[in-house]
């Protein structure tokens, strides 16, 4: 049973990575900022994690304010599919 649950967990993790990779298109990475497009179903939590990973820091912001950190909910906002977004390191 443990092996089955472990295998299912791994499949879910892999499929989530695949969806995320398909919903993002990096258009530019320069001057401490990364600019990208997102697909439908991509939320701010994913965008914030992506920015932290791409910028190499948890200290970043979205100049247009599309996503913000709100305690206790975390990263929240309403991104629009197909729109270009930028996040920059502080």
Order of alpha helices (4+ residues) and beta strands (2+ residues): alpha-beta-beta-alpha-beta-beta-beta-beta
